[in-house]
């Protein structure tokens, strides 16, 4: 069964500020990003968070859409101010 965009939407697809509240205080990579940013006094610019229950190969449409969200979000963030780094949870 292919892993399509609907699989990501059903399991976990969030963009921008919608990423932060559910992740805050969790024992997850994003929870750690938030805790570290708060402890060290830097701003996070959340771009995209995706998760899908493992299935088959990820469809081309899903990959292109998700990469597009990441690319657009990073370009927007870079256009607003300089970035010190990028945090990725793979």
N, C-alpha and C positions, 0 to 999 in steps of 0.2 A: 504494500500500500504506500503510495508516494506521500511524502510529507509536504503538504502544500501550505499556502498562506493561511488557509482556514485552520490548519493544525496549530500554527503559531498563535493565531488570534484566540483560539480556544484555550490554549495552555498558558500563554503569557506573551503579550505584545503591548508594550507601553512606550510612549514617546514623551520627551520633555519632562516637565515638572511632575507628571503623573507617575514617574518612576520612584520618586523619593519617599513619599509617605508609606507605601506598603513595604519598602525595603528597610526603613529606619528601625534600628534596634534588632534586626534579624542577624542570625549567624550565617550570613551569606557574603559573597564578594561585594555586592552593592551596599550591604549593611556596613561592611568594613570600610568601603570608600567614604560613606557618610560620616562614620565615627572618626576616621582619620582626618577628614576635612575639618570637622568641628574641633577636634583636638589641636590641630595645627594651624587653624585660622585661614584656610583658603576656601575659595568659592568653587562649588561644583556647577558645571553646566551640563545637566543630564541631556543626553541625545536620544538613545534608543536602548531598550532592553527587550530581548526576545528569548523565548523558551518554547520548546515543543517536546512532547513525549516522543521518544525515539520510535521511528517507524521505518519506512523505506527511504529511498533517495529523496533529497530535497529537490523540489521542482525548480525549473529555471525561473518561472514567474516569482516564486518565493524568494529565491536568491537575489534576483534583480531588484525586487521591491525592497528587501531588507538592506541590501548594500546601498540602494538609493537613499533610504532613510538615514543611514549612517553618514554617507557622503554629504547629503544636503545639510544635516545637522552640524557636521564639522565645519563646512564652508560658512554656514551662518554664524557659528560661534567665532570663527577666525575673523569674520568681517566686523564683529562687534568689539573685539579687543584681542590683544596678544594672549596666547595660551602658554602656560608653563609646562603642560604635558597632557597626555591622554591616558586615561585609565580604562583598561579593557579587561573584562572577565570572560575568558574563553572556555 
